[in-house]
Amino acid sequence: MEKKIQGKYIYRELCLLILAMAAAFIFFLHWRNFVYSRGDIEHLQRGSNIGIAVFIYVVLFALIGRWIHAFKVGVERKMNLIASQLLTAGAVDALEIFISVALTANYKLFLPILAMCVRMFFLHVVTGVFLIIPMIDLYRKTFPPLRVIGIRGDRRDDMLDKMNSLTYKYHVEKIIHYETSEIKLINEISKYDAVLIGDLPASDKNKMLKLCFNADKRVYFVPKISDVIIKGSEELNLFDTPLFLARNVGMKWWQAMIKRFFDVFLSLVSLALFSPVMLIIAIFIKLEDGGPVFYRQERCTFGCKRFMILKFRSMIVDAEKDGKPHPAGENDDRITRVGHIIRGCRLDELPQLINILKGEMSIVGPRPERVEHVEKYTKEIPEFIFRSKVKGGLTGMAQVYGKYNTTALDKLKLDLIYITNYSLLLDLQIILETVKVLIQKESTEGFSEESGINSEAKKRLQTEKDEKDYA
């Protein structure tokens, strides 16, 4: 088993090396031709200077690619990896424009360098797709899916079905109950590559984790809310006893200042860039039925403060004339023709850049929920209020890694991962991941008012309330 795992890691590193070398070669050809075609930058024509430029490019390509999972061959889906490669190439080539201008020390070369980087980007995309697909196919032929044993509890756990849906990566071959004798558990675990721990009482989950640690078996398990909070804690080495510190205060004051600066800067830049698009959308909405262009809705943000969120209207006028919230489902006949287009491209959210400028929202943060939904979810999950420790965001962890019908409990856990691990780099990563999600086709699974809190989520919640943690 260990040799197979090491072989996967080696293969992924080889893929990274090949992709980085391909990117370096593309850059080398373009940069060399560029510097040799101009007589005003002769100092850059020396081989050492060209080598430095290529080195900088490769380092950026590898770092950014790793950061947004562009080299996780065998882990991510094909479309996800292709989108990551596209985003990596775009980000590196965009940075290269400014680096190259700095190297030439001539801002007048901005447009020629821009043209060079655009050509490189399209060549990178073609090369990336050409390389990534056979790399993934070869990986799946060489490394079969992990043979997994599931340890289930007394309640149905949809994680087993989710894991089995990734047939190229996992195969849950057997499922046994957690109350099986310890000797039999150890014997069964030894036959498989990995263990999936289901929705178990906390003390039994801890026992399973220790058994798997002792048997050198990799473990997959869904964290409880307390696990997420612990993950964001800090290790203190003050005594001869391990001590963890969970500050539980959200972001620091200086982080809030920096975040606010970037919120204002990015929202202003985005409004300037998208203002023509926003004007066109407004005109088409008005032409379709003569109704209002914007839709205002009361939402909750930092400290449960209420505000009116702005959207382009994508549904008919008085879509909720009875005063009750009715989330839009698949093929909802209340959605207008323009609405179908702007909702599919997420363009209906663009007016929220104004909410960000006003300080009611942030670029990144937990998605602000409707007041009615906050009240409903908080009754079912008291911890749902934890999301209000930071401002609501235009995008967030749950929007990047969740689906439209992801349960409120799972969305809460994703948002808590963001809150307890906040950093400016995490914000940037989520923004890049959001772009990647927009490139890919969204899941078409519908949404219902019950999907926020379903019966299984209620049962898992009750388990979290009733169980006590034992070391």
Kinemage of the C-alpha trace (Angstrom):
@kinemage 1
@onewidth
@group {chain A} dominant
@subgroup {mainchain}
@vectorlist {calphas} color= white
{ca met a 1} P 0.000 0.000 0.000
{ca glu a 2} L 2.751 2.454 0.978
{ca lys a 3} L 4.597 1.855 -2.322
{ca lys a 4} L 1.387 2.516 -4.263
{ca ile a 5} L 0.814 5.797 -2.405
{ca gln a 6} L 4.425 6.881 -2.953
{ca gly a 7} L 4.087 6.015 -6.634
{ca lys a 8} L 1.091 8.377 -6.901
{ca tyr a 9} L 3.062 11.223 -5.323
{ca ile a 10} L 6.043 10.629 -7.627
{ca tyr a 11} L 3.752 10.565 -10.674
{ca arg a 12} L 2.135 13.892 -9.671
{ca glu a 13} L 5.551 15.509 -9.204
{ca leu a 14} L 6.604 14.280 -12.649
{ca cys a 15} L 3.419 15.796 -14.102
{ca leu a 16} L 4.229 19.086 -12.371
{ca leu a 17} L 7.751 18.971 -13.818
{ca ile a 18} L 6.476 18.305 -17.355
{ca leu a 19} L 3.836 21.052 -17.170
{ca ala a 20} L 6.334 23.532 -15.693
{ca met a 21} L 8.925 22.697 -18.370
{ca ala a 22} L 6.308 23.161 -21.103
{ca ala a 23} L 5.336 26.542 -19.635
{ca ala a 24} L 9.002 27.528 -19.313
{ca phe a 25} L 9.714 26.589 -22.934
{ca ile a 26} L 6.764 28.652 -24.182
{ca phe a 27} L 7.904 31.640 -22.144
{ca phe a 28} L 11.550 31.205 -23.192
{ca leu a 29} L 10.682 31.297 -26.908
{ca his a 30} L 8.448 34.358 -26.584
{ca trp a 31} L 10.755 36.286 -24.251
{ca arg a 32} L 13.909 35.561 -26.286
{ca asn a 33} L 12.221 36.661 -29.516
{ca phe a 34} L 10.924 39.772 -27.792
{ca val a 35} L 14.255 40.959 -26.348
{ca tyr a 36} L 16.208 40.156 -29.536
{ca ser a 37} L 13.708 42.017 -31.695
{ca arg a 38} L 14.338 45.299 -29.880
{ca gly a 39} L 17.510 47.341 -29.823
{ca asp a 40} L 16.541 49.413 -26.773
{ca ile a 41} L 16.842 46.536 -24.266
{ca glu a 42} L 20.173 45.029 -25.286
{ca his a 43} L 21.108 44.470 -21.623
{ca leu a 44} L 18.422 41.745 -21.471
{ca gln a 45} L 19.836 39.794 -24.415
{ca arg a 46} L 22.555 38.127 -22.352
{ca gly a 47} L 21.914 34.446 -21.643
{ca ser a 48} L 22.100 34.938 -17.859
{ca asn a 49} L 19.377 37.592 -17.932
{ca ile a 50} L 17.133 35.420 -20.084
{ca gly a 51} L 17.771 32.551 -17.666
{ca ile a 52} L 16.745 34.701 -14.686
{ca ala a 53} L 13.517 35.719 -16.451
{ca val a 54} L 12.683 32.058 -17.216
{ca phe a 55} L 13.489 31.051 -13.611
{ca ile a 56} L 11.141 33.713 -12.211
{ca tyr a 57} L 8.395 32.543 -14.559
{ca val a 58} L 8.764 28.855 -13.630
{ca val a 59} L 8.767 29.606 -9.888
{ca leu a 60} L 5.577 31.674 -10.225
{ca phe a 61} L 3.951 28.966 -12.362
{ca ala a 62} L 4.778 26.226 -9.825
{ca leu a 63} L 3.768 28.237 -6.742
{ca ile a 64} L 0.475 29.563 -8.107
{ca gly a 65} L -0.333 26.211 -9.703
{ca arg a 66} L 0.173 24.358 -6.418
{ca trp a 67} L -1.849 26.990 -4.614
{ca ile a 68} L -4.948 26.502 -6.778
{ca his a 69} L -4.498 22.730 -7.212
{ca ala a 70} L -3.481 22.829 -10.875
{ca phe a 71} L -1.196 19.791 -10.555
{ca lys a 72} L -3.404 17.410 -8.546
{ca val a 73} L -3.572 14.781 -11.268
{ca gly a 74} L -5.751 11.897 -10.095
{ca val a 75} L -7.302 13.958 -7.311
{ca glu a 76} L -9.337 16.578 -9.156
{ca arg a 77} L -11.801 15.989 -11.991
{ca lys a 78} L -10.622 16.640 -15.560
{ca met a 79} L -12.625 19.853 -15.991
{ca asn a 80} L -11.444 21.081 -12.608
{ca leu a 81} L -7.793 20.536 -13.519
{ca ile a 82} L -8.220 22.127 -16.939
{ca ala a 83} L -9.848 25.153 -15.301
{ca ser a 84} L -6.987 25.298 -12.777
{ca gln a 85} L -4.398 25.189 -15.560
{ca leu a 86} L -6.212 27.941 -17.429
{ca leu a 87} L -6.376 30.072 -14.284
{ca thr a 88} L -2.710 29.422 -13.444
{ca ala a 89} L -1.618 30.448 -16.932
{ca gly a 90} L -3.808 33.566 -16.784
{ca ala a 91} L -2.546 34.609 -13.345
{ca val a 92} L 1.149 34.029 -14.164
{ca asp a 93} L 0.929 35.734 -17.567
{ca ala a 94} L -0.867 38.705 -16.006
{ca leu a 95} L 1.907 39.030 -13.390
{ca glu a 96} L 4.521 38.610 -16.103
{ca ile a 97} L 3.260 41.744 -17.849
{ca phe a 98} L 4.293 43.883 -14.871
{ca ile a 99} L 7.483 41.898 -14.166
{ca ser a 100} L 8.597 42.244 -17.777
{ca val a 101} L 7.902 45.984 -17.797
{ca ala a 102} L 10.002 46.259 -14.625
{ca leu a 103} L 12.836 44.220 -16.186
{ca thr a 104} L 12.885 46.369 -19.309
{ca ala a 105} L 12.639 49.544 -17.182
{ca asn a 106} L 10.494 51.025 -19.945
{ca tyr a 107} L 6.765 51.485 -19.336
{ca lys a 108} L 6.282 52.311 -23.043
{ca leu a 109} L 6.771 48.600 -23.757
{ca phe a 110} L 3.596 47.758 -21.820
{ca leu a 111} L 1.436 47.157 -24.898
{ca pro a 112} L 3.999 44.993 -26.800
{ca ile a 113} L 4.550 42.936 -23.636
{ca leu a 114} L 0.781 42.654 -23.137
{ca ala a 115} L 0.429 41.307 -26.683
{ca met a 116} L 3.238 38.807 -26.024
{ca cys a 117} L 1.584 37.554 -22.814
{ca val a 118} L -1.808 37.182 -24.515
{ca arg a 119} L -0.196 34.971 -27.177
{ca met a 120} L 1.542 32.960 -24.459
{ca phe a 121} L -1.720 32.518 -22.557
{ca phe a 122} L -3.554 30.950 -25.489
{ca leu a 123} L -0.610 28.667 -26.232
{ca his a 124} L -0.472 27.665 -22.535
{ca val a 125} L -4.173 26.786 -22.575
{ca val a 126} L -3.832 24.562 -25.656
{ca thr a 127} L -0.672 22.909 -24.297
{ca gly a 128} L -2.203 22.441 -20.830
{ca val a 129} L -5.305 20.709 -22.187
{ca phe a 130} L -3.195 18.600 -24.552
{ca leu a 131} L -1.022 17.391 -21.634
{ca ile a 132} L -3.500 17.187 -18.746
{ca ile a 133} L -6.047 14.810 -20.313
{ca pro a 134} L -3.557 11.997 -21.185
{ca met a 135} L -1.844 12.514 -17.810
{ca ile a 136} L -5.136 11.890 -16.003
{ca asp a 137} L -6.037 8.934 -18.236
{ca leu a 138} L -2.638 7.315 -17.635
{ca tyr a 139} L -2.941 7.933 -13.874
{ca arg a 140} L -6.332 6.219 -13.718
{ca lys a 141} L -5.064 3.220 -15.678
{ca thr a 142} L -1.894 2.931 -13.593
{ca phe a 143} L -3.360 3.570 -10.155
{ca pro a 144} L -6.711 1.888 -9.477
{ca pro a 145} L -9.138 3.464 -6.991
{ca leu a 146} L -8.458 3.062 -3.297
{ca arg a 147} L -10.203 0.095 -1.723
{ca val a 148} L -12.154 1.581 1.159
{ca ile a 149} L -13.979 0.037 4.108
{ca gly a 150} L -16.795 2.091 5.631
{ca ile a 151} L -17.482 2.172 9.353
{ca arg a 152} L -21.131 3.147 9.689
{ca gly a 153} L -23.208 4.304 12.626
{ca asp a 154} L -26.904 3.891 13.363
{ca arg a 155} L -27.978 6.633 10.947
{ca arg a 156} L -27.755 6.668 7.178
{ca asp a 157} L -24.654 8.545 6.038
{ca asp a 158} L -24.687 10.028 2.528
{ca met a 159} L -20.898 10.390 2.618
{ca leu a 160} L -20.640 6.729 1.588
{ca asp a 161} L -22.635 7.467 -1.566
{ca lys a 162} L -20.652 10.637 -2.272
{ca met a 163} L -17.337 8.802 -2.003
{ca asn a 164} L -18.535 5.949 -4.213
{ca ser a 165} L -19.579 8.467 -6.873
{ca leu a 166} L -15.884 9.192 -7.549
{ca thr a 167} L -15.346 5.794 -9.137
{ca tyr a 168} L -11.894 6.709 -10.466
{ca lys a 169} L -10.636 7.542 -6.963
{ca tyr a 170} L -12.536 5.488 -4.366
{ca his a 171} L -14.339 2.186 -4.134
{ca val a 172} L -16.147 1.497 -0.861
{ca glu a 173} L -16.045 -2.295 -0.983
{ca lys a 174} L -17.440 -3.136 2.412
{ca ile a 175} L -19.417 -1.480 5.195
{ca ile a 176} L -19.427 -2.687 8.800
{ca his a 177} L -21.071 -1.371 11.949
{ca tyr a 178} L -18.966 0.504 14.483
{ca glu a 179} L -20.077 -1.770 17.343
{ca thr a 180} L -18.278 -4.733 15.760
{ca ser a 181} L -15.735 -6.282 18.120
{ca glu a 182} L -12.345 -4.575 18.229
{ca ile a 183} L -10.479 -7.683 17.087
{ca lys a 184} L -12.728 -8.053 14.042
{ca leu a 185} L -12.452 -4.308 13.292
{ca ile a 186} L -8.657 -4.498 13.313
{ca asn a 187} L -8.722 -7.587 11.094
{ca glu a 188} L -11.133 -6.006 8.582
{ca ile a 189} L -9.305 -2.652 8.467
{ca ser a 190} L -6.023 -4.410 7.628
{ca lys a 191} L -7.475 -5.697 4.324
{ca tyr a 192} L -8.172 -2.266 2.801
{ca asp a 193} L -6.274 0.813 1.618
{ca ala a 194} L -8.322 3.345 3.585
{ca val a 195} L -11.121 3.721 6.120
{ca leu a 196} L -14.175 5.956 5.900
{ca ile a 197} L -15.595 6.752 9.345
{ca gly a 198} L -19.288 7.556 9.152
{ca asp a 199} L -21.564 9.543 11.450
{ca leu a 200} L -20.517 7.991 14.775
{ca pro a 201} L -20.786 9.145 18.400
{ca ala a 202} L -17.712 11.235 19.216
{ca ser a 203} L -16.181 8.749 21.649
{ca asp a 204} L -16.489 5.909 19.131
{ca lys a 205} L -15.075 8.076 16.354
{ca asn a 206} L -12.030 8.796 18.538
{ca lys a 207} L -11.604 5.080 19.126
{ca met a 208} L -11.717 4.382 15.368
{ca leu a 209} L -9.170 7.110 14.663
{ca lys a 210} L -6.744 5.547 17.157
{ca leu a 211} L -7.231 2.060 15.705
{ca cys a 212} L -6.507 3.368 12.190
{ca phe a 213} L -3.477 5.356 13.388
{ca asn a 214} L -2.055 2.237 14.986
{ca ala a 215} L -2.707 0.235 11.793
{ca asp a 216} L -1.083 2.911 9.532
{ca lys a 217} L -4.329 3.345 7.581
{ca arg a 218} L -5.411 6.605 6.002
{ca val a 219} L -8.759 7.810 7.360
{ca tyr a 220} L -11.572 9.903 5.894
{ca phe a 221} L -14.193 11.394 8.214
{ca val a 222} L -16.683 14.262 8.214
{ca pro a 223} L -15.747 16.787 10.941
{ca lys a 224} L -18.161 17.947 13.609
{ca ile a 225} L -18.464 21.666 14.301
{ca ser a 226} L -16.095 21.341 17.272
{ca asp a 227} L -13.512 19.635 15.003
{ca val a 228} L -13.591 22.618 12.638
{ca ile a 229} L -13.042 25.066 15.515
{ca ile a 230} L -10.146 22.969 16.850
{ca lys a 231} L -8.531 22.859 13.395
{ca gly a 232} L -8.107 26.644 13.480
{ca ser a 233} L -6.399 26.598 16.880
{ca glu a 234} L -2.792 27.467 17.660
{ca glu a 235} L -0.270 25.200 19.351
{ca leu a 236} L 1.324 26.572 22.536
{ca asn a 237} L 4.526 25.089 23.947
{ca leu a 238} L 4.495 26.738 27.375
{ca phe a 239} L 4.270 23.645 29.557
{ca asp a 240} L 5.164 19.978 29.508
{ca thr a 241} L 1.572 19.305 28.464
{ca pro a 242} L 0.334 19.969 24.895
{ca leu a 243} L -1.911 23.026 24.886
{ca phe a 244} L -4.029 24.402 22.045
{ca leu a 245} L -5.362 27.963 21.912
{ca ala a 246} L -8.549 28.732 19.990
{ca arg a 247} L -8.877 32.547 20.030
{ca asn a 248} L -12.487 32.553 18.773
{ca val a 249} L -12.505 36.303 18.080
{ca gly a 250} L -12.708 36.345 14.294
{ca met a 251} L -10.108 38.393 12.465
{ca lys a 252} L -7.706 40.821 14.161
{ca trp a 253} L -8.230 44.598 13.857
{ca trp a 254} L -5.345 45.056 11.437
{ca gln a 255} L -6.617 42.181 9.292
{ca ala a 256} L -10.037 43.873 9.186
{ca met a 257} L -8.396 47.137 8.044
{ca ile a 258} L -6.427 45.467 5.261
{ca lys a 259} L -9.482 43.458 4.200
{ca arg a 260} L -11.573 46.642 4.051
{ca phe a 261} L -8.925 48.384 1.931
{ca phe a 262} L -8.928 45.560 -0.608
{ca asp a 263} L -12.736 45.395 -0.558
{ca val a 264} L -12.951 49.067 -1.528
{ca phe a 265} L -10.134 48.813 -4.089
{ca leu a 266} L -11.436 45.657 -5.785
{ca ser a 267} L -15.065 46.797 -5.807
{ca leu a 268} L -14.114 50.140 -7.399
{ca val a 269} L -11.976 48.422 -10.047
{ca ser a 270} L -14.718 45.846 -10.708
{ca leu a 271} L -17.415 48.518 -11.017
{ca ala a 272} L -15.242 50.400 -13.517
{ca leu a 273} L -14.586 47.227 -15.560
{ca phe a 274} L -18.145 45.874 -15.498
{ca ser a 275} L -20.066 49.151 -15.773
{ca pro a 276} L -20.722 48.655 -19.547
{ca val a 277} L -21.992 45.106 -18.871
{ca met a 278} L -24.160 46.341 -15.989
{ca leu a 279} L -25.658 49.071 -18.197
{ca ile a 280} L -26.533 46.550 -20.924
{ca ile a 281} L -28.136 44.184 -18.388
{ca ala a 282} L -30.173 47.048 -16.921
{ca ile a 283} L -31.447 48.033 -20.373
{ca phe a 284} L -32.502 44.472 -21.263
{ca ile a 285} L -34.269 43.943 -17.922
{ca lys a 286} L -36.221 47.156 -18.446
{ca leu a 287} L -37.062 46.304 -22.045
{ca glu a 288} L -38.334 42.804 -21.216
{ca asp a 289} L -41.230 43.719 -18.908
{ca gly a 290} L -40.807 47.356 -17.901
{ca gly a 291} L -40.315 46.436 -14.253
{ca pro a 292} L -37.605 47.658 -11.863
{ca val a 293} L -34.000 46.881 -12.745
{ca phe a 294} L -32.865 46.070 -9.208
{ca tyr a 295} L -34.210 43.665 -6.633
{ca arg a 296} L -33.704 44.459 -2.950
{ca gln a 297} L -33.897 41.868 -0.235
{ca glu a 298} L -33.207 41.982 3.499
{ca arg a 299} L -30.198 39.918 4.512
{ca cys a 300} L -28.024 39.401 7.626
{ca thr a 301} L -24.335 40.278 7.850
{ca phe a 302} L -21.715 40.879 10.582
{ca gly a 303} L -23.214 40.765 14.082
{ca cys a 304} L -26.596 39.743 12.592
{ca lys a 305} L -27.029 43.321 11.359
{ca arg a 306} L -29.699 43.596 8.670
{ca phe a 307} L -29.183 45.318 5.328
{ca met a 308} L -30.780 45.417 1.897
{ca ile a 309} L -28.803 43.371 -0.604
{ca leu a 310} L -28.841 44.515 -4.246
{ca lys a 311} L -29.301 42.233 -7.249
{ca phe a 312} L -30.327 42.609 -10.838
{ca arg a 313} L -33.946 41.455 -10.975
{ca ser a 314} L -33.997 38.010 -12.605
{ca met a 315} L -37.593 37.042 -11.793
{ca ile a 316} L -40.992 38.442 -12.618
{ca val a 317} L -42.300 41.409 -10.626
{ca asp a 318} L -43.976 40.315 -7.349
{ca ala a 319} L -42.444 36.824 -7.553
{ca glu a 320} L -43.020 36.593 -3.798
{ca lys a 321} L -46.235 38.606 -3.579
{ca asp a 322} L -47.497 36.501 -0.656
{ca gly a 323} L -44.615 37.869 1.424
{ca lys a 324} L -43.072 34.435 2.013
{ca pro a 325} L -39.649 33.342 0.726
{ca his a 326} L -39.790 30.935 -2.215
{ca pro a 327} L -36.268 29.952 -3.368
{ca ala a 328} L -35.980 29.467 -7.104
{ca gly a 329} L -35.790 25.851 -8.244
{ca glu a 330} L -34.792 24.270 -11.535
{ca asn a 331} L -36.816 25.557 -14.493
{ca asp a 332} L -38.718 27.975 -12.242
{ca asp a 333} L -41.333 29.691 -14.432
{ca arg a 334} L -40.921 32.916 -12.438
{ca ile a 335} L -37.448 33.470 -13.906
{ca thr a 336} L -37.431 35.861 -16.863
{ca arg a 337} L -35.586 35.258 -20.144
{ca val a 338} L -32.915 37.780 -19.161
{ca gly a 339} L -32.910 36.236 -15.684
{ca his a 340} L -31.964 32.794 -17.011
{ca ile a 341} L -28.889 34.296 -18.690
{ca ile a 342} L -27.649 36.508 -15.856
{ca arg a 343} L -28.300 33.876 -13.181
{ca gly a 344} L -26.385 31.258 -15.168
{ca cys a 345} L -23.385 33.606 -15.433
{ca arg a 346} L -23.820 34.989 -11.862
{ca leu a 347} L -24.127 38.478 -13.351
{ca asp a 348} L -27.225 39.151 -11.252
{ca glu a 349} L -24.875 39.513 -8.255
{ca leu a 350} L -22.844 42.406 -9.728
{ca pro a 351} L -24.834 45.205 -7.978
{ca gln a 352} L -23.569 43.816 -4.665
{ca leu a 353} L -20.307 45.605 -5.421
{ca ile a 354} L -22.252 48.679 -4.214
{ca asn a 355} L -23.078 46.856 -0.954
{ca ile a 356} L -19.355 46.171 -0.577
{ca leu a 357} L -18.457 49.832 -1.130
{ca lys a 358} L -21.006 50.815 1.539
{ca gly a 359} L -19.343 48.446 4.009
{ca glu a 360} L -22.344 46.133 4.331
{ca met a 361} L -20.557 43.219 2.679
{ca ser a 362} L -17.071 42.000 1.831
{ca ile a 363} L -15.665 40.450 -1.334
{ca val a 364} L -15.078 37.186 0.550
{ca gly a 365} L -17.105 35.896 3.476
{ca pro a 366} L -20.057 33.671 4.364
{ca arg a 367} L -22.896 34.305 1.926
{ca pro a 368} L -25.434 36.615 3.666
{ca glu a 369} L -28.666 34.693 4.234
{ca arg a 370} L -32.229 35.943 4.189
{ca val a 371} L -33.517 36.923 7.628
{ca glu a 372} L -36.201 34.219 7.454
{ca his a 373} L -33.609 31.554 6.656
{ca val a 374} L -31.290 32.677 9.476
{ca glu a 375} L -34.177 32.407 11.952
{ca lys a 376} L -35.194 29.011 10.582
{ca tyr a 377} L -31.683 27.536 10.455
{ca thr a 378} L -30.733 28.895 13.888
{ca lys a 379} L -33.684 27.063 15.436
{ca glu a 380} L -32.381 23.824 13.954
{ca ile a 381} L -28.655 24.598 14.331
{ca pro a 382} L -27.944 27.119 17.133
{ca glu a 383} L -24.317 27.266 15.908
{ca phe a 384} L -25.518 28.767 12.602
{ca ile a 385} L -25.163 32.156 14.313
{ca phe a 386} L -21.360 31.652 14.261
{ca arg a 387} L -21.363 32.778 10.609
{ca ser a 388} L -22.087 36.336 11.761
{ca lys a 389} L -18.577 36.699 13.258
{ca val a 390} L -17.501 38.281 9.940
{ca lys a 391} L -19.210 40.281 7.192
{ca gly a 392} L -21.210 38.452 4.589
{ca gly a 393} L -19.411 38.054 1.264
{ca leu a 394} L -19.981 38.126 -2.476
{ca thr a 395} L -18.267 34.740 -2.547
{ca gly a 396} L -17.042 32.373 0.123
{ca met a 397} L -15.812 28.916 1.028
{ca ala a 398} L -19.312 27.409 0.789
{ca gln a 399} L -19.847 28.944 -2.660
{ca val a 400} L -16.541 27.557 -3.938
{ca tyr a 401} L -16.728 24.042 -2.514
{ca gly a 402} L -20.453 23.600 -1.952
{ca lys a 403} L -23.420 23.224 -4.263
{ca tyr a 404} L -26.684 25.116 -4.607
{ca asn a 405} L -28.446 22.482 -2.501
{ca thr a 406} L -25.678 21.794 0.038
{ca thr a 407} L -27.265 21.483 3.500
{ca ala a 408} L -27.091 24.401 5.924
{ca leu a 409} L -25.027 22.272 8.324
{ca asp a 410} L -22.357 21.594 5.688
{ca lys a 411} L -22.367 25.244 4.564
{ca leu a 412} L -21.859 26.262 8.190
{ca lys a 413} L -18.838 23.981 8.517
{ca leu a 414} L -17.293 25.341 5.311
{ca asp a 415} L -17.839 28.939 6.450
{ca leu a 416} L -16.369 28.138 9.885
{ca ile a 417} L -13.235 26.768 8.191
{ca tyr a 418} L -12.890 30.200 6.558
{ca ile a 419} L -13.598 32.158 9.769
{ca thr a 420} L -11.203 30.139 11.938
{ca asn a 421} L -8.380 30.162 9.367
{ca tyr a 422} L -8.762 33.669 7.938
{ca ser a 423} L -5.873 35.299 6.079
{ca leu a 424} L -5.527 37.666 3.138
{ca leu a 425} L -3.959 34.827 1.144
{ca leu a 426} L -7.027 32.674 1.863
{ca asp a 427} L -9.208 35.495 0.515
{ca leu a 428} L -7.130 35.601 -2.661
{ca gln a 429} L -7.285 31.818 -3.018
{ca ile a 430} L -11.096 31.839 -2.701
{ca ile a 431} L -11.335 34.606 -5.318
{ca leu a 432} L -9.225 32.521 -7.721
{ca glu a 433} L -11.237 29.389 -6.901
{ca thr a 434} L -14.426 31.367 -7.602
{ca val a 435} L -13.148 32.221 -11.068
{ca lys a 436} L -12.417 28.524 -11.566
{ca val a 437} L -15.965 27.591 -10.513
{ca leu a 438} L -17.410 30.133 -12.954
{ca ile a 439} L -15.415 28.537 -15.781
{ca gln a 440} L -16.959 25.161 -15.031
{ca lys a 441} L -20.598 24.227 -15.418
{ca glu a 442} L -22.472 24.483 -12.127
{ca ser a 443} L -24.318 21.535 -10.717
{ca thr a 444} L -27.912 21.648 -11.918
{ca glu a 445} L -29.335 20.081 -8.794
{ca gly a 446} L -32.356 22.035 -7.629
{ca phe a 447} L -32.977 23.746 -4.331
{ca ser a 448} L -35.923 23.400 -2.047
{ca glu a 449} L -36.710 24.999 1.275
{ca glu a 450} L -36.189 21.590 2.864
{ca ser a 451} L -32.717 21.113 1.399
{ca gly a 452} L -31.288 23.665 3.783
{ca ile a 453} L -32.154 21.529 6.780
{ca asn a 454} L -33.049 17.965 5.896
{ca ser a 455} L -33.859 15.085 8.178
{ca glu a 456} L -30.335 13.677 8.035
{ca ala a 457} L -28.862 17.051 8.940
{ca lys a 458} L -31.251 17.212 11.898
{ca lys a 459} L -30.103 13.795 13.063
{ca arg a 460} L -26.428 14.721 12.739
{ca leu a 461} L -27.129 17.924 14.640
{ca gln a 462} L -28.833 16.007 17.438
{ca thr a 463} L -25.841 13.682 17.596
{ca glu a 464} L -23.504 16.679 17.981
{ca lys a 465} L -25.659 17.994 20.825
{ca asp a 466} L -26.029 14.702 22.662
{ca glu a 467} L -22.536 13.248 22.349
{ca lys a 468} L -19.646 14.001 24.670
{ca asp a 469} L -16.028 13.956 23.588
{ca tyr a 470} L -13.691 11.498 25.253
{ca ala a 471} L -9.965 11.348 24.637
